[in-house]
């Protein structure tokens, strides 16, 4: 038997034996538990979202049949987060009630017989006159306590009072445990705080705030008063407004260190690890796709995926503890009993991939809070069982086990003869984020391959960003998107053939044949994908691909020949916008030596600076409306894509005008 034919079950690293003793029995270490709690806070929902709305869309089972299960864990997290948030709010209120704000207000009133206040002239001249005693309409200046910041404070208190009660009833806590006294005393403390005169007058106004939009409008009013320095005691009010605003944007209401789960011991560790893995996968996938950090879907426990991420090549959805058949009826279990009952199963995480071209694909991910001194063969064979029973093709399965090491580990990757992939990887919630991202790199690439998305090889580990500007980071995002669009096009040459013909027809064969092959592929890919994407999808990918074609013309015809290998000049023209600025200065005979050299080169090549100058505004429009928003991770709609396509290839013919003005040859 050759060495290649030998079956391998893994080897124990010298340091692993000691690591197994750090958290015996497969439990998380104390520090690892705190890290996992921090990553799971986003699953609780959005704090301060509505005046009377529960945090989640279901009641956590307080007397669950599975006391270590997911419902019980979320209930415990929810209660502990509410207690920590209540303590933070109570501390802010102590500072607020010592010096509550007010503003002077004009009040309409009446004075009889004699006048001692300011006469309201408008009311006076319209008031009927007679023999009765004189009644004077007046305007009196009074202190008004119903300020936006006081209303915001009362709103936060009312929200948290409801949350404390609901989370306690939903949790495993009972009236004879420590949480009962904590919740009762904290509720009494918060209730007393809004009974002081300064805040009591705001209760009705705060009770009328029941939507996120209304809450955000109130926060905007507070921020405006803070900017105008109309709030004398600004620190506690400013901190309160920032806190609630961050919560409404999906950030955790409290810091992980403020939540104490020690009273529950290690009963939730298994579910905590699974939730942490779910969050880590969502964040790493979003980073690989140059998307903002994803937020959990409110209905992730019922019908919806926990995370949904979209790009030009397709959509990735992560489902948590859902059966395959409930996700896709075409994937029912194949094994059944004689009576017809199928052998079911509920994987921890199911990935559904919907490529722009092709059918749905799936991957099964199984996080297990278990440490192994060798390859986790039992878990891998369990994954193989899922893949076979549910006919997942190509079969893709991933096992994530726990390690107490915070160093980078190496994934074990197995492949079969049918494009199948099986991966085993070890993670630690306590490890630095960069370590987790590197360890998951193979997993992320495998998942993205299900939608034919390729991360450029030199982008898997981004360089340090200590000296990077926002423009540098935006440019990195654009370059990554361009690389991925180009890689997708190379992998789908047959699919983009018709688009190549269409683009050639639109711009003319002579111009088309003078373009670089990569530019042709990028334009054809943008054309095909832009006309295939779901109307509600993000069209940033095809927009970047189309903008890249014009950008290439500018660099190939003007920028690159003049800049050469000069690092200083490269820095001055590193972005599309900077290149446009340089060309405009050259056309107007302005600027420094670089701009004078550009102008001289243009004239030497037969370009008319006046003709080029007339295109500057259209180039800026292209950059401002499409390229920059895509770099800032803003969603470009189908309407945006259609406007861009008309600008470049339609009636405005910007691509042809640019090509001809630059005398491309």
N, C-alpha and C positions, 0 to 999 in steps of 0.2 A: 504494500500500500504506500503510495507516495505521500509526501508531507502535505500536499494540497488536499488529499482525500481524508486526512485525519480529522476527526470531529473534535472541536475545541470547546471547552466549557469555562474558559477564563482563568486568570491568574490573580493571586492575591498580592497586591502591592505591599512592600515592607511596612509602610506606615499605617495601613488600613486596620491592622489588628488592634492598635491602640485606639484608633478612631471609633471602633465598634464599642469600646467601653465608655466613650464620652456620653452617649445617650442610650443606655441599655434598653433592650426590649423594643427597639424601633420607635421610641418616643423622641420628640424634638428636644433639643437642649433648651435651657431657659432662654438664652439669647436668641436661638433660632425661633422659638415660639413667639417672642416679641416681634421679630422681623416679619414672621408670617402674619401676625395680627395686623401689623401696619399695612401690608399689601392687601389685606382682605377688607379694609375699612371701606373702600370704594364700592363694595358689593352691597353695602347697607342702604344705598339710595342717596338722595340729595337732601341734605338738611335745610330747614327753613324754606322748603319748596312751596308749601301751602299752609294757610292758617289752620286748617283742621284736617289735613290729609295725613294718613299714616305713612311711615317711611317706606314701607314695602307694600307690595300688592297682595300679600297674603299674611294671615296671622301665624306666627311661629308656634309650633305645638309645645305647649308648656308641660304636658305630661306625655311626651312622645314615647312610643313603644321602643324607639331606638335612642336612648339618652345620650349617646355619643354621636348621633347623626347630624346631618346638615342643618335641619330645622332647629335643633337644639343649639347648635353652634351659633347660627345667625342670631337666634334669640339672645343668647348670652352676650355676643358681641354688641348687639343693639343696645341692651341694657347698660353695659359697661360704657359704651360710647356716650349714651345719654347722660349718665352720671358725670363723666368727665366733662362733657360740654356744659352741663348745668353748673358745675363748680367754676368753670371759666367764666360763664356768664354772670354768676353771682359776684365774683371778684370785680368784674367790670361795673356792675350795678352799684356796688359800694362806693366806687369813685364817682359815678354819675350822680347819685342822689345827694352827695355832699355839696355839689355845685351844679344843680340842673340848669339848663339853658332856658332862656326866655327871649321873646322879641316884642317890641312895642307894637301895639295894634290900635287902630282907630275904632271906637265903638260909638254907635249912634245912640243918643239918649234925649231926654227932655228935662227942661228946668222950668219951674213955675214961678212967676212973679218977678224974679230978678235973674240976671244972667251972670254966671261966674265962669263958664267954660267957653270954648270956641263955638261961635254960632255957625250952624250949617246953613249957609246962604241958599243953596239950591232948594232945600226943603222949606226954608223960611218964606221964600217968595212964592212958592206954590201952595202954602198953607192958607186955608180960608181965614179971613179976619172977621171978628165980630165983637160984641160987647163983653164976651166972657173974659175971665182972667187970662192974662197973657201967658201963653205956653211957648217956650223957646226950644226949637230943635237944636241940639248941640252935638259936637263931636268931642269925645273924651279919649285921651290917650291912656291905655292900660297895658299892663304886662300880660302878654299871652304866653301860656306854658305849652300850648299844643304845637310844638315845633316838630319838624320832620325827624330830628334825631331822637327826641323823646318818644315819638310814636314808634320809631324803629326799635328802641329799647323795650317798649311794652310788647311789640309784636314778637320779638325774640323770646320774651318770657312766656307769653301765652303758648307759643309753639312748643317750647321745651316742657312746659307743664303737661301738655297733652302727650308729648313723646315719653316723658318719664312714666306716666301712668300706663300708657299702652305697652311700652317695652317691658315694664315689670309684669303686667298680666300675661304677656306672651312668653316670658322666660321661664326657666326652671326654678327661679327663686320663689320662696314661700314666705309667709309672714313671720316665720320663726328663724329666718336667716339674716345675715348682716345687711344684705341689700335692702331689706324692708325698712329698717331704721334710717339707712342712708337716703333712700328715695323719699321717705316721709319728711325728714328734717330738711332736705334740699328743696322739696316742693313748698314747704311752709316758708322757708327763707325767701324763695323767689316770689311767692305770693305777697309777702309783707313788703317786698321792695317796690312793687307797683301800686301800693296803697298810699304812698306818700302823695301829697297834693300835686306835686309837679308831674307825676306820671299817671295819677288816677284819672285826670281829665282826658288822657289819651287812650283810655281803654276802648271806648266805642270806635274811635277811628282805626285803631290797630285791629279790632275784630273784623273790620270790613275788608281787610287785606287777605285775599284768599287765592291769589294766583301768583305765579312767578313773575309775570309781567308787572303786576302792581308792586310787588316787593322790590323789583329792580328799579322801578320808577322812584320809589321812596328812597332807595340807596343813592340814586343819582342826585336827588334833592339834597341829601346830606353831604355828598361829595362837593356839590356846588357851593354850599354854605361853608364848607371847610376851606375850599380854595379862596373864597372871598374873605376869609377870616372873620366870619360872622358868628363863629362859635368860640366863646372865650375859653372854655375848658375843653380843648379839642382832643387831648390824648385819648381818653376812654371812648369818646364818641367815634373818633377816627378808627380806633382798633376794632370797635364793634362793627362799623360799616364795612371795613376790609374783611373781617371774619365772615360775616354773612354773605358778602359778595363772592368770596372764594368758595363758600359752601354751595351757593347757587350755580357756580360754574363746575361743580362736580368734585371739588377737592374734599378730602376728609375733614370732618368737623373738629377733630382733635388729633393731637400727635399720638403716634403709636405708644410712646412711653407713658402716656396718661391713662392708658387702659390696662386694668389689672384683671387678668384671667386666672391668677394663681388659685383662686378659690375653687376653680373647676379641675385643678390638677392637669393630668395629661389626657383626659377623656376625649378632648376635641382634636388632639394632635393630628390624627389621620385625615380628618376633613380639612383642617387648617392647611396641611401640606397640599392637598388636592386643590383648594382654592388658590393658594399661592402659585401653584404651577399654572393654573388657568390664567391668572393675572399676568404672570411672567410671559406666557406665550402671547397673549394679546398685545402687551407692550412691545415685545421684541418684533412681532410681525408688523406692527404699525411703524416702528423705527426703520425696518428694512424696506417698507413701502414708502418711506418719507412722508408718513401721515402723522397728524397730531396724536397724542396719547389718547387711546380710545376710552370711552365711557361705557359702563355696563348697561345693557338694555333693561329697562324696568321690569319687563316680563320674562327675564331670563330663567326663572324657576318654573314657568308654565309652558308657553308655546314658542317663544322667540329664542334665537341664539343669544348667548351671553355677549359675544362680540361679533360685529360685522365690519369687514374691511374691504374696500373696493379700490381697484386701480384699473388702468386701461386694459389689462389682460384678463381681468375677471374679478370674481368676488370670493372672499374667504369668510366662512362662518364657523364659529366655535360654539358647540352645544355642550352643556354640562349635564351629565347623568340623564341622557335621553336615549331611548331605544332607537336603533337604526330605522325600524319600520315607521316610527312616529315622525322621523325626519324625511324619509323617502319610502313610499309604499312599495317601490320596486325592489327594495332590499329586505324582504321578509326572511326569517330564519328558514334554512333548508332542512335541518334535522327536525324530525317530528316523531311522536309516539304513534302507536298503532291506532289510537283513537283520534289522531289528527292534530293533537295539541303540539305546538311547535316549541322547540327548545329555545327559550328567550334568553336575553341578557341585556344588561344596561351598562355600557362602557362609561368610564368616568368622563372622558372628553371625546367628542366626535367632531372631526373637521369635515365640512362639506365645501368642496371647491366647485365653483361655477365658472369655467373658462369662457372667454369671449367667443372662442371657436372650439366646439367640442361638447361632449356630454359631461354630466356631473361626475366628480370623483370624490373619494372619501379617504380618510385616514382615521385610525383608532389610536388614541393616546391613553395610557394607563399609568397615572402617578401612584406610586406605592411608598408609604412611609416605612420602608424596610431597608436595612443595611445588609449588604452581601459581601462575603469574603471571596466571591467569585462571580462569574457571569450570572445574572438573574434568570436562569433557564426556565424556571417555573412560570414566571411572569411573561417571558417571551413566547412560550408555548401557549399560554392563555390568549395572548394577542393573536397568534396564528389560528387558534380556534375561532375567535371572533371573525377574522378575515375570511376563513373558509365557510363558516356557517352563514354569513351574510353576503357571500359572493362579492367581496370588494375587489375590484380589478381596475387598475393594477393594485395589488395588495400592499398597503403602506401601514405599518404599525410601529408605535414608539412606546417604550417603557421608560419611565422616569423614576429612579429610585433616590433614596436619601443618602447623603453623606455629611458627616460633621466637618469635613475638610472645607476650608474657604479658598483653597487653591484650585486652579483650573484643572478639570479632569478631561479625559479623552473619551469621546463617544465610540462605542462599538457598533459598526455598521455591517449588516449582512444584506446580500442581494441574491435574488434567484434568477432564473432564466426567462422570467416573464415580466420584467421591469418592476418586480417587487422589491421593497425596501423594508428592512427591520432594523430598528435602532434601539440601543440601550445607552442611557446617559444618567449620570449621577449629579444631583444639584443640592445646594444648601441655601435655605432662605437667608442665612446670615452672611453669605458671601457678597462681596461688592457687586454692584450692578454690572460693571464692566466684565467681571468674571462670568456672571450668569449669561450675559449676552454672547461671550465667546464660546462658552460650553454649548449653548443652544444654537450656535451658528449652523451646524449640520442639520439640525431639526428644522430650523426656519427655512433653509434652502430647500429641503425636501418638501415641506408643505407648499412653498411658493411654486415649486416645480409642477404642482398639480394644476396651476393656472398658467403654466408656461412662462412664469416670470423669473428672470435670471438677474441676480444681484451681480453687478460688475465685480470681477475678481479682485480688483484693487480697492473695493469699497467695503469689503466684509468687516474690516477693522478700521474705522475712521481714524485719521491722525488726530493728535491732541489739538484742542481748540483754545489753548491759553491765550494766543495772540490773534485769534480770528475775530473779524468784525462780522456784523450781521450780513453785510453784502457777501463776505466770503462764504458764510454758511449757506446763504441763499444760492450762491453759484454752485456750491457742492451739490445741493439738492437738484438743481437743473441738470448738472452733468450726470448725476446718477440716473435721473429719469431718461435722459437722452441715451445713455448706455443701455438701459433696460429696453427702451423702445427699439433700438437698433438690434439688440440681441434677439428680441421677439421676432423682428422682421426676418432676420437671417434664418430663424428656425421655422418660418412659415413662408418661404419663398413661393411655394405653389399657391398659397392662399392670397398673396398680395399681387400675383401676376396681373389680374384684371385691373387693379388699382394703378399699377405701373403704366398700363396701356392708357388708362383714363388721364393720368397726369401728363403723360407724353402728348396726348391729344390736346390738352388744355394749354400747355406752354409751347408746343411745337417741337418737332423731332430734333431740330438743330440745337436748340437750347438744352433739351433733355440729354442728348448724347454728350454734351460738354460737362455735365454734372458728374461729380465723384460718385462711385457706386454706392458708398454708404449714404450719401445724401439722397440718391434715388430710393434706396430701401427705406430710409426714414420717412420720406414724403409719402411713399406708397403705403407704409404701415400706418401712418397717421390718417391717411385717406380711408383705408379699410376699417380700422378700429373706430374712427370717428363716426362712420356710418353704420357700425354694427352694435355699438354700445347701447345698453338700456337707456331710455330717455331720462331716467332719474339718476343715472350714474355720474361720476366725476369725469369730466373730459380733459383733465389736466394733461394726461399722457399724450393724446393726439395733438393737443395744442402745443405742447413743448416740441413735439416732433416737427410740426409745421413751422414753428418759429425758428427751429434749428436750421432749416434749409436756408432761410434768408440770412440768418446769422453767419452761416458758412460762406455765403457769397461775399459779405462784407469783409470777413477775415481773409478769405482767399485772395480777393481782388485788391484790398487796400491795407488792412491792418498787419497781417503776417509779413508781407514783403518789407514793410517799413520797420516794424518792431524787431523782427529777427529773434536773436537770442538775448537781447538786452533785458535784464531782469527788471530794471527800473521802468522801462517802457511797457513791459508786460503787466506790471502792477497798475500802470495808468490806464490800461485798456482791458483789464481782467474781466469785466462784465459787459454785457450787451449794451447797457445804458452808457457806460464809460466809453465804449467804442463809438457810439453815436455822437457823444459829446465831442470826441476827438475829431471826427470827420466834419462836424458842423464848424468847429473852430477853424479847421483847415479851409473849408469852403469860404468862410468869412474873412480869411487872412488875419486871424487872431491867434492868441495863445503863444505857446513856447516853441522850442526848436522841434519837438516831436510834431506839432501841428504844421509847422513850416515844411518839414520833410514830407509829411503826408500830402500836402498841397502840391509840392514839386513832383512827387511820384504820380499823383493823379493826372497832372498836366502832361507829364512825360508819356503816360499810357493812353493819352487821347481822351481822357474823361473831361467833361465840362463841369467845373465846380458849381455853376449855376443850376445845371440839370440835376446834379446830386443834391444840392441844397433844397430843391423843391420836394424831395422825398423824405427829408428829415422828420417832419411832423408825422407822417404816416408810420415811419419806423418807431417813433416814440409811442404812438398810439398802440402799435403792436406790442411793444415792451410793457407799457403801462397797464393795458387792459387785459393782457393774456399771459405773458411770460412772467411778470413780477407776481401776480396773484398765484400762479402755479408754484412759484418758488416759495411763497409764503404759506403754502399748503391750504390755500382757499379752494373751495369747490368751484369748478367751472361747469356751468350748465350746458345743456344741449344748445340753447339759444346762443350762448357765448361761442360755442364751437361753430355754429352756422355763420355767425357774424365774422369770425376769424377766417373761415373758409371763403366767404364772399370777398373779404378784404384781400386775401392772398391770391385766390385762383378765380374769383368771379368777376363781377363787373368792374371792380376797382383795379384788378390786375397788378397788384403791388409787386408780386414776384417777377413778372415780365418787365415791368418798368424798372425795377432794380437791376435785373440782369442786363438790360439794354443800356442803362445809364452807366454801369460799371464796365462796359465793353468786355464782358467775359469771353475769353477765347482759349 
